Amino acid sequence: MNAERTQSRRLTRTGTLGGTGTRGLSRTRTRTMSATTVAGGARAYRRARMRRWWRRTWRRVSARTRSMTRAITPLGWFVFAIGAASVVAGLWGSWIEAWFVAVVCALVLLIALPFLLGSRAYRTSLGLNRKNVIAGDDVLLTVEVQNTAARPQLPAVIELPVGDALRELTVPLLGPHHGVTLPVTVPTERRGVINVGPLTVARQDPLGMLRREMTWRDVHRVHVHPKTVLLPPNSAGLVRDLEGQASRRLTDSDLSFHAVREYVPGDAMRHIHWKSTAKTGQLMVRQYEESQTARLAVLFDARREEYASDDEFELGVSIAASISVQAVREGRERFVASAWTPGKQRPSIDGLEELSSRDPARMLDAWSELGQATDGQPIEALARSLAHSARDLSIVVLVTGSVPTMDRLRRAAISFSPDVHVLAIRAELLADPAAQRVDSLTLATIGALGDLPQLMLRGAL
């Protein structure tokens, strides 16, 4: 009876608070469910925070572990392995000698550890006196190291990659905010591109068991240009062009005015100079200087099998570079091509790869980067592709090695029209300079780079 009264009172209180019995019960249930949801969300939030903390801790521990393992050299790993094996042998066999070796290995590693403590507060810069150099000259590098910390820095070793070589520079003891300049001379014996950098400051113990490095991502490129010679102005292959340069040849129709002369029957009436005619009383006509230009194409054979040696290949590069640079300096229209061009993985369809020829510096940079073509087409196919390229040419210079025969070079020259002057130059190391005319082809043999301007001065080319 009392239990029934208590249950009815609870229902009445709930109904009075909620207005109706059903509403009161629903609100109570809603409040209970809301509290459960809040408690579950708090637990999920704590679990998420725990997971984030664990990930951060694991990343930090992994980073520290990787840095510590990277700091151990192969010699350090060997000493560590010997020490671990000695500990196992001492525990297993109770060998006093093994324990002695283990203690010595541990002491050696502990002694090497202080050499890696601390950080290198260095500011470094790498300077070059020039980025373009001719093969055979030297490039001067300056490595500036400054201590930016407020405490002295112990001596360190700087590693500087220079091409395929590795230079080691010693940094002395630097006081607070002090610096030092370390000069480095780089010899450039052969043509090519030399990558200088990045700088790496290394710290290691005297025994070389622990090593710590810090690298700056600063890399410079030095273009080693091929050796070239200054060539005399060459007028062979000049064609009339109103946008060309004035020559000594006189003509009756052009843009560059030269003088007046007496009228000859057959002269065009539009060329009569009426002021001179009024002064002299005779018909006078204008004379002009003929404007001429040369549309030059330099075709270099970059296949290694066409040359007897690497030095002969470099001689061919120097010959082709000298001719192309002279064309740029004279302002001629030029097309410099090869079986290989820098930066391309696959050859073009016709096999011709054009080199940059905007100015002498860019052209020489392209000749510096040029390498030997492994899948290049033979010189006859390159000449045929150039002849069928619809370029209006007046001079074509073919530069190849000593391997191609006369018949092959004649077949290459036949591909061009008769009004195109074809000059084939064979680079044959230490051969006597010679030049001969065969049909429409002028064949020259160059044994040294200095033979090229001599043959042009004698009019052989």
Secondary structure, 3 states (H helix, E strand, C coil): CHHHHHHHHHHHHHHHHHCCHHHHHHHHHHHHHHHHHHHHHHHHHHHHHHHHHHHHHHHHHHHHHHHHHHHECHHHHHHHHHHHHHHHHHHHHCCHHHHHHHHHHHHHHHHHHHHHCCCCCEEEEEEECCCEEECCCEEEEEEEEEECCCCCECCEEEEEEECCEEEEEEECCECCCCEEEEEEEEECCCCEEEEECCEEEEEECCCCCEEEEEEECCCEEEEEECCCCCCCCCCCCCEEEEEEEEEEEEECCCCEEEEEEECCCCCCHHHECHHHHHHHCCCEEEEEEEEEECEEEEEECCEHHHCCCHHHHHHHHHHHHHHHHHHHHCCCEEEEEECCCCCCCCCCCCCCEECCCCCHHHHHHHHHHCCCECCCCCHHHHHHHHHCCCCCCCEEEEEECCCCCHHHHHHHHHCCCCCCEEEEEEECCCCCCEEEEECCEEEEEECCCCHHHHHHHCCCC
